[in-house]
């Protein structure tokens, strides 16, 4: 017995047919079962009974099968119903969705009639028909005489005279405002061959092979039949002009069979782009326009040849599943930055030889897919958190990224990634940029990132929820590293001393991570040749507090330096002005050393200084104005080469103060 829908006052339910051998076309297969009948009625019944009223995706599935059954019977019954279900609410160009649907029917239910009808829906030119018929032969569809005629007519269009090329270029000049071009040298001049017109290049046979008119004030709409037949044209570059209107001419580009490079970026093109190109096309740039949707087609001969596609900075508002449907598999560079793409990326990612993938500043959501693409060097999926689309990649960062050993740029910033930074990212030894900022990553920074030290130029982990201390291994990176760790409120300081002197470290001026007094003491150490000191225990230790360095004393329960006692310790070189950053210093004794040069004037800023001993060094100069040091109880600067005068110091405890200076020759004080 077969099953059929039976209407009742309470709705519709499925029941057995009343007769053992019913007409298969009158029966309804169970939901999700295929229609084995020769007609489309059972599939239509499935759409009615198995799908919710507003579930267009479900209805599309069944009605496409109904359409294919009709086409097998040389009818188009149910095909319009399928188009309504499958293309409801589509923002794509006229006929685009119907073409995609019938191309899919030709692939999924290949027959002479289904593929012929798909060609009728998709094509307007002989060349498009010919390409579709050639594609359908992969499904063992026989090419009829009518199809051969279409291909013959398309081939005949490739044979035009040189004069016809000149006429075509003349029309091109007229429709794009040639009289207003910045440079139109030679154009329309009867005495100048078209090969010598500005922006035109020809081959040895005087055929046009290149039109390059970038940034030349071209304006107007590029009509369907321009550039129509230039059989040798390999490069068409109109970037940076004022060309407007819908992108309606792709179908006619198919006649440019040698076209390799197509660039109309930085114009004002709008609407839907049908990415149908000739079989030689590898480079397509339509970036910086106002394009709203894109469609690829498998029957298009460029499906196998496209290598570089740049659609960035447009208004493409599509679900990622729609965009990547029929994506050409051999693309090596795909740039989709600054659009409105949304939804989840396909998993696994469908471009096996991709080298550069940039989809930053969109509204992609879901998990980051696996990338079985061993050649991938640049992966930028940053800034997907556009609120109006609820975007943002989420979940943990996949450890499988460590398999992309040729990666040089990994940018996952501005998403919703959680959990820890995978230690395995340390396996990406050629990384130059690692940006994981503005996520919700927690736990500590993995020390394994040290293995990136040879090539890494940017490490940005800012604006996360990282905890623990900053790994001291990060000091092994090159001095040119830009290291951003700000806005991680649970990150513990201080940072390693050497890290604080990394020019690109964004926390170098943060007192919690890089205490100014510790930095000042390092400068002091280096300026007085600390590596030659008699005793320098623990100085410049990257982790131990400066309060434990030899000769340094800090306030109790504080890191404020109050004493620096390094007399008779082999100090030489010069006294750095950074000494004045020890703003709490009360006791400074650098006597009996070999420090030369002048006494930094900044010393007068040590307002808490009480004991000041620089005697028996090699200081020179006449800058001895210490009048600001009102707390001084002891000052000894004799045994140097100082000159000039020392003003009277108004000391509050002058009866207990000591002042010793030079009186001619150094004394034996």
C-alpha positions as CSV (number, residue, x, y, z in Angstrom):
1,X,0.0,0.0,0.0
2,X,1.2,3.5,-0.7
3,X,0.6,6.6,1.4
4,X,-1.4,9.7,0.6
5,X,-2.5,12.8,2.4
6,X,-6.2,12.8,3.5
7,X,-7.9,16.1,4.4
8,X,-10.2,16.2,7.5
9,X,-11.9,19.0,9.4
10,X,-8.9,19.0,11.8
11,X,-6.3,19.3,9.1
12,X,-4.3,16.8,7.0
13,X,-2.9,13.4,8.0
14,X,-1.2,10.6,6.1
15,X,-3.1,7.4,5.5
16,X,-2.7,4.3,3.4
17,X,-4.2,4.3,-0.1
18,X,-7.4,2.4,-0.4
19,X,-6.2,0.2,-3.3
20,X,-3.1,-2.0,-3.3
21,X,-1.8,-0.7,-6.6
22,X,-2.4,3.0,-6.6
23,X,-1.0,5.6,-9.1
24,X,2.5,6.4,-7.7
25,X,1.9,10.0,-8.8
26,X,-1.0,10.2,-6.4
27,X,0.9,9.0,-3.4
28,X,3.1,10.9,-0.9
29,X,6.4,9.3,0.1
30,X,7.4,9.5,3.8
31,X,9.1,12.7,4.8
32,X,12.8,12.9,3.9
33,X,12.3,9.9,1.5
34,X,13.0,10.4,-2.2
35,X,10.3,10.5,-4.8
36,X,10.7,7.3,-6.9
37,X,7.8,8.1,-9.2
38,X,8.2,9.6,-12.7
39,X,6.2,12.7,-11.9
40,X,6.6,15.7,-9.5
41,X,3.2,15.4,-7.7
42,X,4.5,13.3,-4.8
43,X,7.3,15.8,-4.1
44,X,4.7,18.6,-4.1
45,X,2.7,16.7,-1.6
46,X,5.8,16.2,0.5
47,X,6.3,20.0,0.5
48,X,2.7,20.5,1.6
49,X,2.7,17.9,4.3
50,X,6.3,17.7,5.6
51,X,7.1,21.4,5.8
52,X,5.9,24.2,8.1
53,X,4.1,26.9,6.3
54,X,6.9,29.4,6.6
55,X,9.8,26.9,6.1
56,X,10.9,28.0,2.6
57,X,14.1,25.9,2.8
58,X,12.2,22.7,3.4
59,X,9.8,23.5,0.6
60,X,12.6,24.4,-1.7
61,X,14.1,21.0,-1.2
62,X,11.0,19.1,-2.2
63,X,9.9,21.4,-5.0
64,X,13.3,21.3,-6.7
65,X,12.8,17.6,-7.0
66,X,9.3,18.2,-8.3
67,X,10.7,20.6,-10.9
68,X,13.4,18.1,-12.0
69,X,10.7,15.4,-12.4
70,X,8.7,17.7,-14.6
71,X,11.7,18.6,-16.7
72,X,12.4,14.9,-17.2
73,X,9.0,14.8,-18.8
74,X,9.8,17.8,-20.9
75,X,7.6,20.1,-18.8
76,X,8.3,23.0,-16.6
77,X,5.4,22.3,-14.2
78,X,6.2,23.0,-10.6
79,X,9.4,24.9,-11.6
80,X,7.9,28.3,-10.9
81,X,6.7,27.0,-7.5
82,X,10.2,25.9,-6.8
83,X,11.6,29.3,-7.7
84,X,9.2,31.0,-5.4
85,X,10.2,28.7,-2.5
86,X,13.9,28.8,-3.2
87,X,14.3,32.5,-4.0
88,X,11.7,34.0,-1.6
89,X,13.2,37.2,-0.2
90,X,16.3,37.0,-2.4
91,X,18.1,40.3,-2.8
92,X,20.2,39.0,-5.6
93,X,20.0,40.2,-9.2
94,X,17.2,39.5,-11.6
95,X,17.1,35.8,-12.5
96,X,20.2,35.1,-10.4
97,X,18.6,32.9,-7.9
98,X,16.6,31.0,-10.5
99,X,19.8,30.4,-12.4
100,X,21.5,29.1,-9.3
101,X,18.6,26.8,-8.6
102,X,18.4,25.3,-12.1
103,X,22.2,24.9,-12.3
104,X,21.9,22.9,-9.1
105,X,19.1,20.8,-10.5
106,X,21.2,20.1,-13.6
107,X,24.0,18.9,-11.2
108,X,21.8,16.9,-8.8
109,X,19.3,15.5,-11.3
110,X,21.3,15.6,-14.6
111,X,19.2,15.1,-17.7
112,X,19.1,16.5,-21.2
113,X,16.0,18.5,-20.4
114,X,17.1,19.8,-16.9
115,X,20.4,21.1,-18.2
116,X,19.0,22.6,-21.3
117,X,16.4,24.4,-19.3
118,X,19.1,25.6,-16.9
119,X,21.0,27.1,-19.9
120,X,17.8,28.8,-21.0
121,X,17.4,30.4,-17.6
122,X,21.0,31.4,-17.0
123,X,22.3,32.6,-20.4
124,X,21.7,35.4,-22.8
125,X,24.6,35.0,-25.2
126,X,25.8,32.3,-27.5
127,X,29.1,32.1,-25.5
128,X,27.2,31.5,-22.3
129,X,25.1,28.8,-23.9
130,X,28.2,27.1,-25.3
131,X,29.9,27.2,-21.9
132,X,26.9,25.7,-20.2
133,X,26.6,23.0,-22.8
134,X,30.3,22.2,-22.5
135,X,29.9,22.0,-18.7
136,X,26.9,19.7,-19.0
137,X,28.9,17.1,-20.9
138,X,30.6,16.3,-17.6
139,X,27.2,14.7,-16.6
140,X,27.2,12.6,-19.9
141,X,24.7,15.0,-21.5
142,X,25.0,14.7,-25.3
143,X,25.6,17.9,-27.2
144,X,23.0,18.3,-29.9
145,X,23.3,20.0,-33.3
146,X,21.6,23.1,-31.9
147,X,24.2,23.3,-29.2
148,X,27.0,22.9,-31.7
149,X,25.5,25.8,-33.7
150,X,25.5,28.0,-30.6
151,X,29.2,27.3,-30.0
152,X,30.0,27.9,-33.6
153,X,28.3,31.2,-33.5
154,X,30.2,32.1,-30.4
155,X,33.5,31.3,-32.0
156,X,32.7,33.3,-35.1
157,X,32.3,36.4,-32.8
158,X,36.0,36.1,-32.1
159,X,37.0,37.0,-35.6
160,X,36.6,40.7,-36.1
161,X,38.6,43.2,-38.1
162,X,41.1,45.7,-36.7
163,X,38.7,48.5,-37.9
164,X,35.9,46.9,-35.8
165,X,38.2,47.1,-32.8
166,X,38.7,50.8,-33.4
167,X,35.0,51.4,-33.7
168,X,34.4,49.5,-30.5
169,X,37.0,51.6,-28.7
170,X,35.4,54.8,-30.1
171,X,32.0,53.8,-28.6
172,X,33.8,53.0,-25.4
173,X,35.2,56.5,-25.4
174,X,31.9,58.1,-26.0
175,X,29.8,56.3,-23.3
176,X,32.4,56.9,-20.6
177,X,32.8,60.7,-21.1
178,X,36.1,60.6,-23.0
179,X,36.0,64.4,-23.5
180,X,36.4,64.8,-19.7
181,X,39.2,62.3,-19.3
182,X,42.3,63.5,-17.6
183,X,44.4,62.0,-20.3
184,X,42.9,61.1,-23.7
185,X,46.0,61.5,-25.8
186,X,45.5,60.1,-29.3
187,X,41.9,58.9,-28.8
188,X,39.7,59.4,-31.9
189,X,42.6,61.1,-33.8
190,X,42.3,59.9,-37.4
191,X,46.0,60.0,-37.9
192,X,46.8,57.9,-34.7
193,X,46.4,54.1,-34.7
194,X,44.3,52.9,-31.8
195,X,47.3,51.0,-30.5
196,X,48.9,54.4,-29.8
197,X,46.0,55.8,-27.9
198,X,46.6,56.5,-24.2
199,X,46.0,53.4,-22.1
200,X,45.9,51.0,-25.0
201,X,48.5,48.3,-25.6
202,X,48.6,45.9,-28.6
203,X,50.4,42.8,-29.6
204,X,52.5,42.2,-32.7
205,X,49.4,41.7,-34.7
206,X,48.1,45.1,-33.7
207,X,45.3,43.5,-31.7
208,X,44.3,45.2,-28.4
209,X,45.6,43.3,-25.4
210,X,45.3,45.8,-22.7
211,X,43.1,48.7,-21.6
212,X,44.4,50.5,-18.6
213,X,42.7,53.8,-17.7
214,X,43.1,54.0,-14.0
215,X,42.3,57.2,-12.1
216,X,41.4,59.0,-15.4
217,X,38.0,60.5,-14.6
218,X,36.0,58.0,-16.7
219,X,32.3,58.5,-15.9
220,X,29.0,57.1,-16.9
221,X,27.6,53.5,-17.1
222,X,29.5,50.7,-18.7
223,X,26.9,49.2,-21.0
224,X,26.3,45.6,-21.7
225,X,28.2,45.4,-25.0
226,X,31.3,47.4,-24.0
227,X,34.0,46.1,-24.1
228,X,32.3,43.4,-26.2
229,X,34.6,41.7,-28.7
230,X,38.3,42.3,-28.3
231,X,39.5,38.7,-28.9
232,X,43.1,39.3,-27.6
233,X,42.2,41.5,-24.6
234,X,44.1,40.2,-21.6
235,X,43.9,43.1,-19.1
236,X,41.0,45.5,-18.5
237,X,41.7,48.0,-15.7
238,X,39.4,51.0,-15.0
239,X,40.1,51.3,-11.3
240,X,39.7,54.7,-9.6
241,X,37.1,56.3,-11.8
242,X,33.5,57.4,-11.6
243,X,31.8,54.5,-13.4
244,X,28.3,53.9,-12.0
245,X,25.2,51.8,-12.4
246,X,24.5,48.2,-12.0
247,X,27.1,45.6,-12.9
248,X,25.1,44.2,-15.8
249,X,27.8,43.3,-18.3
250,X,29.4,40.1,-17.0
251,X,27.6,37.9,-19.4
252,X,29.2,39.8,-22.3
253,X,32.7,39.6,-20.7
254,X,32.5,35.9,-21.6
255,X,33.4,36.8,-25.2
256,X,36.7,38.2,-24.0
257,X,38.3,34.7,-24.1
258,X,41.8,35.9,-23.3
259,X,40.9,38.1,-20.4
260,X,43.2,37.4,-17.4
261,X,43.0,40.6,-15.3
262,X,39.8,42.5,-14.6
263,X,39.9,45.6,-12.3
264,X,37.0,48.0,-11.8
265,X,37.8,48.8,-8.1
266,X,37.2,52.3,-6.6
267,X,34.2,53.2,-8.7
268,X,30.5,53.6,-8.0
269,X,29.1,50.3,-9.3
270,X,26.0,48.9,-7.6
271,X,23.7,45.9,-7.4
272,X,24.4,42.3,-8.1
273,X,27.6,41.0,-9.7
274,X,27.4,37.8,-11.7
275,X,30.9,36.4,-11.4
276,X,30.9,34.9,-14.8
277,X,34.2,35.4,-16.6
278,X,36.2,33.9,-19.5
279,X,38.3,30.8,-19.1
280,X,41.5,32.7,-18.9
281,X,40.5,35.0,-16.0
282,X,42.5,34.7,-12.8
283,X,42.4,38.2,-11.3
284,X,39.2,40.0,-10.4
285,X,39.1,43.2,-8.3
286,X,35.7,44.9,-7.7
287,X,36.6,46.4,-4.3
288,X,35.5,49.8,-3.1
289,X,32.2,50.0,-4.9
290,X,28.5,49.7,-3.8
291,X,27.9,46.1,-4.8
292,X,25.2,44.4,-2.7
293,X,25.4,40.7,-3.8
294,X,27.6,38.2,-5.6
295,X,27.0,34.9,-7.4
296,X,29.4,32.3,-8.7
297,X,28.4,29.6,-11.2
298,X,29.9,26.2,-11.7
299,X,29.3,26.1,-15.4
300,X,31.4,29.3,-15.8
301,X,34.7,28.4,-17.4
302,X,36.5,30.8,-14.9
303,X,35.3,28.5,-12.1
304,X,38.6,26.6,-12.4
305,X,40.9,29.5,-13.3
306,X,40.0,32.3,-10.8
307,X,43.0,32.8,-8.4
308,X,42.5,36.3,-6.9
309,X,39.2,37.9,-6.0
310,X,38.9,41.2,-4.1
311,X,35.4,42.2,-3.2
312,X,36.3,44.3,-0.1
313,X,34.7,47.6,0.9
314,X,31.3,47.0,-0.7
315,X,27.8,46.5,0.8
316,X,27.5,42.7,0.2
317,X,24.7,41.6,2.5
318,X,24.5,37.8,2.2
319,X,24.7,34.8,4.5
320,X,28.1,33.2,4.3
321,X,26.5,29.9,3.2
322,X,25.0,31.7,0.2
323,X,28.2,33.5,-0.7
324,X,30.4,30.4,-0.5
325,X,27.9,28.3,-2.5
326,X,29.7,27.4,-5.7
327,X,32.8,29.3,-4.7
328,X,35.6,28.6,-7.3
329,X,37.8,26.0,-5.6
330,X,41.2,27.2,-6.8
331,X,41.1,30.7,-5.4
332,X,44.4,31.6,-3.8
333,X,43.5,35.1,-2.5
334,X,40.0,36.1,-1.3
335,X,39.5,39.5,0.2
336,X,36.0,40.3,1.6
337,X,36.9,42.9,4.2
338,X,34.4,45.6,5.1
339,X,31.1,44.2,3.9
340,X,28.0,42.9,5.7
341,X,28.4,39.1,5.3
342,X,26.8,37.2,8.2
343,X,26.2,33.7,9.5
344,X,28.7,30.9,9.9
345,X,31.6,30.1,7.7
346,X,31.5,26.7,6.0
347,X,33.2,23.9,7.9
348,X,35.6,22.7,6.6
349,X,36.7,25.8,4.7
350,X,36.1,25.0,1.0
351,X,39.3,26.6,-0.6
352,X,42.1,24.0,-0.3
353,X,44.9,26.1,-1.9
354,X,44.0,29.5,-0.4
355,X,47.0,31.6,0.6
356,X,45.3,34.8,1.7
357,X,41.8,35.0,3.3
358,X,40.6,38.3,4.7
359,X,37.0,38.7,5.9
360,X,37.6,41.3,8.6
361,X,34.9,43.9,9.5
362,X,31.8,41.8,8.7
363,X,29.3,40.1,10.9
364,X,30.4,36.4,10.7
365,X,29.3,34.3,13.7
366,X,29.7,30.7,15.0
367,X,32.9,28.8,15.4
368,X,36.0,29.3,13.4
369,X,36.1,26.4,10.9
370,X,39.0,24.1,10.2
371,X,41.2,25.3,7.4
372,X,42.6,22.3,5.4
373,X,44.7,24.8,3.5
374,X,48.5,24.1,4.0
375,X,49.4,27.2,1.8
376,X,47.5,29.7,4.0
377,X,49.7,32.6,5.0
378,X,47.2,35.3,5.9
379,X,44.1,34.7,7.9
380,X,42.2,37.8,9.0
381,X,38.7,37.2,10.5
382,X,38.9,40.2,12.9
383,X,36.2,42.6,14.0
384,X,33.0,40.5,13.4
385,X,31.2,41.9,16.4
386,X,28.8,44.2,14.6
387,X,26.0,44.6,17.1
388,X,23.2,45.1,14.5
389,X,23.9,41.6,13.1
390,X,24.9,39.9,16.4
391,X,28.2,38.9,14.8
392,X,31.3,37.6,16.3
393,X,33.1,34.3,16.1
394,X,32.8,32.4,19.3
395,X,34.0,29.3,21.2
396,X,37.7,28.4,21.7
397,X,40.5,29.1,19.2
398,X,41.0,25.8,17.4
399,X,44.3,24.1,18.1
400,X,44.2,22.9,14.4
401,X,45.4,26.4,13.4
402,X,48.9,25.2,14.4
403,X,48.8,23.0,11.3
404,X,49.0,26.1,9.1
405,X,52.8,26.2,9.5
406,X,53.2,28.8,6.7
407,X,51.0,31.4,8.5
408,X,52.5,34.9,8.7
409,X,49.4,36.8,9.8
410,X,46.8,35.5,12.2
411,X,44.2,38.1,13.2
412,X,41.3,37.0,15.3
413,X,40.8,40.3,17.1
414,X,37.3,41.8,17.8
415,X,35.4,38.6,18.3
416,X,33.9,36.5,21.1
417,X,36.6,33.8,21.5
418,X,36.8,32.4,25.0
419,X,39.1,30.0,27.0
420,X,42.8,30.0,26.9
421,X,45.3,30.9,24.1
422,X,46.3,27.5,22.6
423,X,49.9,26.6,23.4
424,X,50.1,25.1,20.0
425,X,50.2,28.5,18.4
426,X,53.9,28.5,19.3
427,X,54.3,26.0,16.4
428,X,53.6,28.8,13.9
429,X,57.3,29.8,13.6
430,X,56.9,32.1,10.7
431,X,54.2,34.3,12.2
432,X,54.8,38.0,11.8
433,X,51.5,39.2,13.2
434,X,49.5,37.5,16.0
435,X,46.5,39.6,17.0
436,X,44.0,38.1,19.5
437,X,42.9,41.4,21.0
438,X,39.3,42.3,22.1
439,X,38.0,38.9,22.9
440,X,37.3,37.1,26.1
441,X,40.4,34.9,26.4
442,X,41.4,33.9,29.9
443,X,44.1,32.0,31.7
444,X,47.8,32.9,31.5
445,X,49.8,33.9,28.4
446,X,51.5,30.7,27.2
447,X,55.3,30.8,27.4
448,X,55.4,28.7,24.3
449,X,54.9,31.9,22.3
450,X,58.6,32.5,22.8
451,X,59.2,30.2,19.9
452,X,57.8,33.0,17.6
453,X,60.7,35.3,18.5
454,X,62.5,35.1,15.2
455,X,59.8,36.6,12.9
456,X,57.0,38.1,15.1
457,X,56.6,41.8,14.7
458,X,53.2,42.3,16.4
459,X,51.8,40.5,19.4
460,X,48.5,42.0,20.5
461,X,46.7,40.3,23.4
462,X,45.0,43.5,24.7
463,X,41.4,43.8,25.9
464,X,40.9,40.2,27.1
465,X,40.6,38.5,30.5
466,X,44.2,37.1,30.8
467,X,45.5,36.2,34.2
468,X,48.9,35.4,35.8
469,X,52.2,37.1,35.2
470,X,53.7,38.2,31.9
471,X,56.1,35.4,30.8
472,X,59.7,36.5,31.1
473,X,60.4,34.6,27.9
474,X,58.9,37.5,26.0
475,X,62.1,39.4,26.6
476,X,63.8,37.2,24.0
477,X,61.8,38.8,21.1
478,X,63.4,41.3,18.8
479,X,63.5,45.0,19.9
480,X,61.2,45.9,17.0
481,X,58.3,43.8,18.5
482,X,55.0,45.7,19.1
483,X,53.6,44.1,22.3
484,X,50.1,45.1,23.4
485,X,48.8,43.7,26.7
486,X,46.7,46.6,28.0
487,X,43.2,46.2,29.4
488,X,43.7,42.8,31.0
489,X,42.6,43.7,34.5
490,X,43.7,40.4,36.0
491,X,47.2,40.4,34.6
492,X,49.8,40.6,37.3
493,X,52.8,42.9,37.4
494,X,55.5,43.8,37.4
495,X,56.7,42.8,33.9
496,X,60.2,41.6,33.3
497,X,62.7,44.5,33.4
498,X,64.0,44.1,29.9
499,X,60.4,44.0,28.6
500,X,59.9,47.5,30.0
501,X,62.6,48.8,27.8
502,X,61.1,47.2,24.7
503,X,60.2,50.3,22.6
504,X,56.9,48.8,21.4
505,X,55.6,47.6,24.8
506,X,52.4,49.4,25.5
507,X,52.6,49.0,29.3
508,X,56.1,50.5,29.6
509,X,54.7,53.6,31.2
510,X,52.3,51.7,33.5
511,X,53.7,51.9,37.0
512,X,52.1,48.6,38.0
513,X,54.0,46.7,35.3
514,X,57.0,48.9,34.8
515,X,57.8,50.8,38.0
516,X,59.4,54.1,37.1
517,X,62.0,53.8,39.9
518,X,63.1,50.4,38.6
519,X,63.5,51.9,35.1
520,X,65.5,54.8,36.5
521,X,67.8,52.5,38.4
522,X,68.5,50.5,35.2
523,X,69.4,53.8,33.4
524,X,71.6,54.7,36.3
525,X,73.3,51.2,36.2
526,X,74.0,51.5,32.5
527,X,75.2,55.1,32.6
528,X,77.7,54.3,35.4
529,X,78.9,51.1,33.7
530,X,77.3,48.7,36.2
531,X,78.9,45.7,34.5
532,X,82.3,47.0,35.9
533,X,81.1,47.6,39.5
534,X,82.8,45.9,42.3
535,X,79.5,44.6,43.6
536,X,76.2,44.5,41.6
537,X,74.3,41.6,43.2
538,X,70.8,41.2,41.7
539,X,71.0,44.4,39.7
540,X,68.9,44.1,36.5
541,X,67.5,40.8,37.6
542,X,64.4,40.6,35.3
543,X,62.1,39.3,38.1
544,X,63.5,40.2,41.5
545,X,62.3,43.5,42.9
546,X,64.7,46.4,42.7
547,X,64.3,46.8,46.4
548,X,66.5,43.7,46.8
549,X,69.3,45.0,44.5
550,X,72.7,45.6,46.2
551,X,72.8,49.1,47.7
552,X,69.1,49.9,47.3
553,X,66.7,50.3,50.2
554,X,63.0,50.9,49.9
555,X,60.3,52.0,52.2
556,X,58.7,49.3,54.3
557,X,55.7,47.7,52.4
558,X,56.5,49.8,49.3
559,X,58.7,49.9,46.2
560,X,59.7,53.6,46.8
561,X,63.5,53.8,46.9
562,X,64.7,55.9,49.8
563,X,68.4,54.9,49.9
564,X,71.1,54.4,47.2
565,X,74.4,53.6,48.8
566,X,77.2,52.6,46.4
567,X,80.3,54.3,47.7
568,X,83.7,53.0,46.8
569,X,82.1,50.4,44.4
570,X,83.9,51.1,41.1
571,X,81.3,53.3,39.5
572,X,82.4,55.2,36.4
573,X,80.8,56.7,33.3
574,X,78.3,59.5,33.9
575,X,75.5,60.1,36.3
576,X,72.2,59.8,34.4
577,X,69.5,62.5,34.9
578,X,67.1,59.6,35.4
579,X,68.3,59.6,39.0
580,X,65.8,62.4,39.6
581,X,63.0,59.9,39.0
582,X,63.8,58.4,42.5
583,X,61.4,61.0,43.9
584,X,61.4,59.5,47.4
585,X,65.1,59.3,47.7
586,X,66.5,60.5,51.1
587,X,70.0,59.1,51.1
588,X,72.3,59.2,48.1
589,X,76.0,58.2,48.6
590,X,78.1,57.7,45.4
591,X,81.3,58.9,47.0
592,X,84.8,57.4,46.3
593,X,84.1,56.3,42.7
594,X,85.2,57.6,39.3
595,X,82.0,59.2,37.9
596,X,82.8,61.9,35.4
597,X,80.8,64.7,33.6
598,X,78.5,67.2,35.1
599,X,76.1,66.8,38.0
600,X,72.6,66.6,36.4
601,X,70.6,69.7,37.2
602,X,67.6,67.4,37.7
603,X,69.0,66.4,41.1
604,X,67.4,69.6,42.5
605,X,64.1,67.8,42.1
606,X,64.9,65.3,44.8
607,X,63.0,67.2,47.3
608,X,63.2,64.6,50.1
609,X,67.0,64.2,49.9
610,X,68.7,64.6,53.3
611,X,72.2,63.1,52.8
612,X,73.9,63.9,49.5
613,X,77.5,62.6,49.0
614,X,79.2,62.8,45.6
615,X,82.7,63.5,46.9
616,X,85.9,62.0,45.4
617,X,84.7,61.5,41.9
618,X,85.5,63.3,38.7
619,X,82.6,65.7,38.3
620,X,83.2,68.9,36.4
621,X,81.2,72.0,35.6
622,X,79.8,74.9,37.4
623,X,76.2,73.8,37.9
624,X,76.0,73.5,41.7
625,X,72.6,75.1,42.4
626,X,71.0,72.8,44.9
627,X,68.9,75.5,46.5
628,X,65.7,73.4,46.0
629,X,66.9,70.7,48.4
630,X,65.4,72.1,51.5
631,X,65.6,68.9,53.5
632,X,69.4,68.5,53.2
633,X,71.2,67.7,56.3
634,X,74.5,66.7,54.7
635,X,76.0,67.6,51.4
636,X,79.6,66.6,50.4
637,X,80.8,67.3,46.9
638,X,84.5,67.9,47.5
639,X,87.2,66.0,45.7
640,X,85.8,66.8,42.3
641,X,86.6,69.4,39.5
642,X,83.7,71.7,40.2
643,X,83.8,75.5,39.8
644,X,81.5,78.4,40.4
645,X,79.7,79.2,43.5
646,X,77.3,77.4,45.8
647,X,74.4,79.5,47.0
648,X,73.7,79.7,50.7
649,X,71.4,76.8,51.6
650,X,68.6,77.7,54.0
651,X,68.6,74.6,56.0
652,X,66.1,74.2,58.8
653,X,68.7,72.4,61.0
654,X,71.8,74.4,60.1
655,X,73.3,73.8,63.6
656,X,73.5,70.1,62.8
657,X,74.3,70.2,59.1
658,X,77.6,69.5,57.5
659,X,78.8,71.2,54.3
660,X,82.2,70.4,52.7
661,X,83.4,71.7,49.4
662,X,86.6,72.3,47.5
663,X,89.0,75.0,48.6
664,X,91.5,75.1,45.8
665,X,93.1,71.7,45.7
666,X,91.1,68.6,46.8
667,X,91.1,68.2,50.6
668,X,91.8,65.1,52.6
669,X,88.4,65.2,54.2
